[in-house]
């Protein structure tokens, strides 16, 4: 495609036309979790110090961006709210959250909060989002799961993804080494009967890096081991004057075909659009970290788009 694009540019230049099109690559994301196809979103909570933040805008922005990802069917926010009113639950524990998901026929329930927000330049927003599986037998999907580890594609995994995957793995491994008081232990955690720790090999619950690579199919259903926490948990902060944020916002705006004046700078300057962009960034990072990034598409545009 790039070859024919170069030929077309040369022909235009040779004919006296100096209009050069703009060429960009559009990121493509999809749902990498077939077992989590139908999703319900509980209205987001406002934990920031800005009481005037409209949480309906945040919830609808997250809903719209998630629904635009192929492979996801998102329950309309109005349907979720009516189901919450009908159930009468305050959704303070995982069982109530799962109960709402089952009522809605959802595979997962999203519980999110805005923990920091500033509506003035430079705008900033922090999103903390947890996904709970309706099936208690589904376990956490860590950053790095589903990426092409051990293949020729490993060298193309972004450095930021490698770091986050390794950091998440290290946290889970160190959790197995955290000292804990128990019967038969002195305050230092040393068995009283022999005065020393005699451990060989690794603990039974030691997280293995091979967990990043999905297991093959089994002939029988695996045994049920309930998990009461979220299967996906992610917190991200975005600031209007961050160079990585502005670079991504410029790319995001390019593919919107937004006819309003101001370009991508004006786009970020509008609070609703800034919130929408933050939701897009949060979702795309979550999917990209877990094998949901596809091959980018080349887009060519000539002159004014509208």
Rosetta blueprint (number, residue, H / E / L):
1 X L
2 X H
3 X H
4 X H
5 X H
6 X H
7 X H
8 X H
9 X H
10 X H
11 X H
12 X H
13 X H
14 X H
15 X L
16 X L
17 X L
18 X L
19 X L
20 X L
21 X L
22 X E
23 X E
24 X E
25 X E
26 X E
27 X L
28 X L
29 X E
30 X E
31 X L
32 X L
33 X L
34 X H
35 X H
36 X H
37 X L
38 X E
39 X E
40 X E
41 X E
42 X L
43 X L
44 X L
45 X E
46 X E
47 X L
48 X L
49 X L
50 X L
51 X L
52 X L
53 X L
54 X L
55 X H
56 X H
57 X H
58 X H
59 X H
60 X H
61 X H
62 X H
63 X H
64 X H
65 X H
66 X H
67 X H
68 X L
69 X L
70 X E
71 X L
72 X L
73 X E
74 X E
75 X L
76 X L
77 X H
78 X H
79 X H
80 X H
81 X H
82 X H
83 X H
84 X H
85 X H
86 X H
87 X H
88 X L
89 X L
90 X L
91 X L
92 X L
93 X L
94 X H
95 X H
96 X H
97 X H
98 X H
99 X H
100 X H
101 X H
102 X H
103 X H
104 X L
105 X L
106 X L
107 X L
108 X E
109 X E
110 X E
111 X E
112 X E
113 X E
114 X E
115 X E
116 X E
117 X E
118 X E
119 X L
120 X L
121 X L
122 X L
123 X L
124 X E
125 X E
126 X E
127 X E
128 X E
129 X E
130 X E
131 X E
132 X E
133 X E
134 X L
135 X L
136 X L
137 X L
138 X L
139 X L
140 X L
141 X L
142 X L
143 X L
144 X L
145 X L
146 X L
147 X L
148 X L
149 X L
150 X L
151 X L
152 X H
153 X H
154 X H
155 X H
156 X H
157 X L
158 X L
159 X H
160 X H
161 X H
162 X H
163 X H
164 X H
165 X H
166 X H
167 X H
168 X H
169 X H
170 X H
171 X H
172 X H
173 X H
174 X H
175 X H
176 X L
177 X L
178 X L
179 X L
180 X L
181 X L
182 X L
183 X L
184 X L
185 X E
186 X L
187 X L
188 X L
189 X L
190 X L
191 X E
192 X L
193 X L
194 X L
195 X L
196 X L
197 X L
198 X L
199 X L
200 X L
201 X L
202 X L
203 X L
204 X L
205 X L
206 X L
207 X L
208 X L
209 X H
210 X H
211 X H
212 X H
213 X L
214 X L
215 X L
216 X L
217 X L
218 X L
219 X L
220 X L
221 X L
222 X L
223 X L
224 X L
225 X L
226 X L
227 X L
228 X L
229 X L
230 X L
231 X L
232 X E
233 X E
234 X E
235 X E
236 X E
237 X E
238 X E
239 X E
240 X L
241 X L
242 X L
243 X H
244 X H
245 X H
246 X H
247 X H
248 X H
249 X H
250 X H
251 X H
252 X H
253 X H
254 X H
255 X L
256 X L
257 X L
258 X L
259 X L
260 X L
261 X L
262 X L
263 X H
264 X H
265 X H
266 X H
267 X H
268 X H
269 X H
270 X L
271 X H
272 X H
273 X H
274 X H
275 X H
276 X H
277 X H
278 X H
279 X H
280 X H
281 X H
282 X H
283 X H
284 X H
285 X H
286 X H
287 X H
288 X H
289 X L
290 X L
291 X L
292 X L
293 X E
294 X L
295 X L
296 X L
297 X E
298 X E
299 X E
300 X E
301 X E
302 X L
303 X L
304 X L
305 X L
306 X L
